[in-house]
Amino acid sequence: MPESDEQVQREVEERTGTCPCIWQIKVVYKVLEGGDIITITGTGSGKSFTYWMVLLYIKHGIVVLVMPLKLLGKQFVNVLAKNDLKAVSMTAVNATNELFKIC
């Protein structure tokens, strides 16, 4: 668990080139504490960014993000790959046994 908001801002900006807002950091803390989260804010304000900021702090396990749009899922895969995080965008087309094998 990060020790301060400033630490999260610094670490996320170093990894992604984007400095998160305080509300995004508060969402990350709640998720890391195991809380259920609903974020309501305008389109383009950074909701999706908070979903994968959490991945920088989870050391083991699998995180499942349900995305409403295939394009958004593909964009996430690309952004996460640039940050050395493994991801896959699963759709009805590629939901096969092969997809679920752990590398």
Sequence and secondary structure as in RCSB ss.txt:
>XXXX:A:sequence
MPESDEQVQREVEERTGTCPCIWQIKVVYKVLEGGDIITITGTGSGKSFTYWMVLLYIKHGIVVLVMPLKLLGKQ
FVNVLAKNDLKAVSMTAVNATNELFKIC
>XXXX:A:secstr
  S HHHHHHHHHHHHS    HHHHHHHHHHHTT        TTSSHHHHHHHGGGT  SS      S HHHHHH
HHHHHHHTT       TTT STGGG   
